[in-house]
Amino acid sequence: MGGGVIETRGSTLCLIIAHARADRYADAQIDDYRGLPRRRFPWRPALRLTVRARFSPQVRGTAGFGFWNDPFLMTGRRTPTLPRAVWFFYASPPSNIKLDRHTAGHGWKAAVIDTLRPIALPLAFLALPATLLMNWPPLYRILWPPIQHALHIGEREVPADMETWHTYSLEWRKRETRFFVDGECFLHAPAPRGPLGFVLWIDNQYLVITPWGRFRWGLLAVPDHQWMEVGYLTIERL
């Protein structure tokens, strides 16, 4: 949509955003849950996702691949919900999705989140005072780690250059998720619950959401074109 294109280049698949405007959402995406109720999303642990991919220089917006619950009603009429995801996720500035205290809010990351765990409801009643208190850095350092742990948030920057070919894998098991680049494990993280849907995408949006109450969403112009090229993709049951 909005100028997104999916095309083949020999033996590879290329997702392209070209000449996108800052007043129109542009997306090139493959998913397997469009129109389905969330209870029928196809994937639960244990499984392994493997993707061989590279990206164009200077991607503006977000991109990635993995599994989530599409909480923002992007592919069908569903009740809005909180996010649950396990994926490789890229966000360019001015995005600032600050979920892990030791990881930048933008860049190329492996990430896990499950805000639908039972403990999330009592935490919701504390959200407003906690958000206000975390504007003071010493309290942020004290208050956010237990909240991050309760919501099964795990993140780490991916130790790979996005512009060159790499093989990315994640093993989503019932108790743990492990992330790999070129066969080397670089992150052990919590495991979200299923069911989730598979998505692979590149778009022109940005998002700011921080524990201290900053929230903003918008779109970015892409004057030329940007792309994600995929040479190999498998999902295996474990």
C-alpha positions in Angstrom: 0.0 0.0 0.0 1.0 3.6 -0.5 3.7 2.8 -3.0 4.9 -0.5 -1.5 6.0 -3.1 -4.0 7.0 -6.8 -3.7 9.0 -8.2 -6.6 11.4 -11.0 -7.5 15.0 -10.4 -8.4 16.3 -13.7 -9.8 16.2 -16.1 -6.8 15.5 -13.4 -4.2 12.4 -11.5 -3.1 12.5 -7.7 -2.7 10.2 -5.6 -0.6 10.4 -1.9 -1.8 9.2 1.5 -0.7 9.7 4.1 -3.4 9.0 7.9 -3.3 6.8 7.7 -0.2 5.2 10.9 1.2 5.2 12.0 4.8 1.4 12.3 4.7 0.7 8.7 3.4 1.5 5.3 5.0 3.6 3.2 2.7 4.2 -0.5 3.4 5.5 -3.6 1.6 4.5 -6.7 3.7 4.0 -10.4 3.7 2.0 -11.9 6.5 -0.2 -15.0 7.2 -2.9 -13.6 9.5 -4.8 -11.1 7.4 -8.5 -11.1 8.3 -8.1 -13.8 11.0 -9.2 -13.4 14.6 -6.2 -13.5 16.9 -7.2 -16.9 18.4 -6.6 -18.4 14.9 -3.2 -16.8 14.3 -1.0 -19.7 13.1 2.1 -19.9 15.3 2.9 -21.1 18.8 6.2 -22.4 20.2 8.3 -24.3 19.7 9.6 -23.2 16.3 12.6 -21.8 14.5 12.5 -18.9 12.0 15.5 -18.4 9.7 15.8 -15.5 7.3 18.7 -14.6 5.0 18.4 -10.9 4.2 20.0 -7.6 3.5 18.7 -4.0 3.5 19.3 -0.8 1.4 21.4 2.0 3.0 19.5 4.5 5.2 16.2 2.9 5.7 13.7 5.5 6.9 10.8 4.0 9.0 10.6 0.4 10.4 11.4 -3.0 9.0 11.9 -6.6 10.1 10.5 -10.1 10.4 9.2 -12.4 13.1 5.9 -13.0 15.0 3.4 -10.6 16.7 -0.3 -10.2 17.5 -1.0 -7.2 15.3 -2.4 -5.1 18.2 -3.0 -2.0 16.1 -5.7 -3.3 13.7 -3.5 -3.1 10.6 -4.8 -6.2 8.8 -8.4 -6.6 9.9 -11.2 -5.6 12.2 -10.2 -6.8 15.7 -10.4 -5.5 19.2 -7.4 -3.3 20.0 -5.0 -4.9 22.4 -1.5 -4.6 23.9 1.6 -5.9 22.0 3.0 -9.3 22.1 6.0 -10.0 19.8 9.2 -11.9 19.1 11.2 -10.6 16.1 14.1 -8.8 14.5 13.0 -5.2 14.4 14.5 -2.1 12.9 13.4 1.5 13.6 15.1 4.6 12.3 15.3 8.0 14.0 13.2 9.8 15.1 11.7 6.6 16.5 12.5 6.0 20.2 10.9 2.8 21.4 12.7 2.6 24.7 11.8 -0.8 26.2 15.1 -2.0 27.5 17.1 0.3 29.8 20.5 -0.7 28.3 19.4 -0.7 24.6 18.9 2.2 22.3 15.3 3.1 21.3 16.1 2.9 17.6 18.3 0.8 15.4 18.5 -2.9 14.4 17.4 -5.0 17.3 16.3 -8.5 18.4 13.2 -8.0 20.7 10.7 -9.8 22.7 7.7 -8.4 24.6 4.5 -9.8 26.2 2.3 -7.1 27.7 -0.6 -9.4 27.9 0.7 -11.5 30.8 -1.7 -11.6 33.9 0.6 -9.3 35.9 0.0 -6.5 33.3 -3.5 -5.7 34.6 -2.4 -4.7 38.2 0.6 -2.8 36.6 -1.9 -0.8 34.5 -3.3 0.8 37.7 0.2 2.0 38.6 1.1 3.2 35.1 0.3 6.9 35.6 2.2 7.5 38.8 5.0 5.3 37.7 5.3 7.2 34.4 5.5 10.5 36.3 8.1 9.2 38.7 10.3 7.8 36.0 10.9 11.3 34.6 13.5 11.5 37.4 16.4 9.4 36.1 17.3 7.8 39.5 13.7 6.5 39.9 13.6 5.3 36.3 16.7 3.2 37.0 14.9 1.7 40.1 11.3 1.3 38.8 11.7 0.2 35.2 13.8 -3.0 35.5 11.1 -4.9 37.5 8.4 -3.7 35.1 10.5 -4.8 32.2 11.0 -8.2 33.8 7.2 -8.5 34.5 6.3 -7.8 30.8 8.9 -10.3 29.5 10.8 -7.5 27.6 14.1 -8.5 26.2 16.2 -6.6 23.7 19.7 -6.4 22.2 21.2 -4.6 19.3 21.9 -7.1 16.4 25.7 -7.5 15.9 25.5 -7.3 12.1 25.6 -4.8 9.3 22.1 -4.6 7.8 23.4 -3.7 4.4 25.3 -7.0 3.8 23.9 -10.5 3.6 23.4 -12.3 7.0 21.4 -15.3 8.2 19.1 -14.4 11.1 17.4 -17.0 13.2 15.3 -17.1 16.3 14.2 -20.1 18.3 10.9 -19.4 20.1 10.4 -22.0 22.8 7.9 -22.2 25.6 10.3 -20.9 28.3 13.0 -19.0 26.3 13.7 -17.3 23.0 17.2 -17.4 21.5 18.4 -15.1 18.7 21.3 -15.9 16.3 23.3 -14.2 13.5 25.1 -16.4 11.1 24.7 -19.3 13.6 26.1 -17.4 16.6 23.7 -16.9 19.6 23.7 -13.3 20.9 20.6 -13.0 23.0 18.7 -15.2 25.4 15.3 -13.6 26.1 11.9 -14.5 27.6 9.3 -16.3 25.6 5.9 -14.7 24.7 2.8 -16.8 24.5 1.0 -17.5 21.3 -0.8 -17.6 19.1 1.1 -15.1 16.9 1.2 -14.3 13.2 4.3 -14.2 10.9 5.1 -10.8 9.4 8.0 -9.5 7.1 7.8 -5.9 6.2 9.3 -2.5 5.4 7.4 0.8 5.8 7.8 4.6 6.4 6.4 5.0 9.9 8.1 6.0 13.2 7.0 5.7 16.8 8.1 7.3 20.1 7.1 5.5 23.3 9.1 5.7 26.5 8.6 4.6 30.1 8.6 8.3 31.1 5.5 9.1 29.1 6.7 10.3 25.7 4.4 9.1 22.9 4.3 10.2 19.2 3.6 8.5 15.9 4.2 9.8 12.4 5.3 9.1 8.8 8.5 9.8 7.0 9.2 10.8 3.5 11.3 8.4 1.4 12.5 10.6 -1.5 14.2 7.8 -3.4 13.6 4.1 -2.6 14.5 1.7 0.1 14.3 -2.1 0.2 14.7 -5.4 2.1 16.0 -8.3 0.0 15.3 -11.8 1.1 17.2 -14.8 -0.2 15.9 -17.5 2.1 13.1 -18.0 4.6 12.0 -21.0 6.6 9.8 -21.7 9.6 10.4 -25.1 11.3 8.6 -26.8 14.1 10.9 -27.9 16.9 
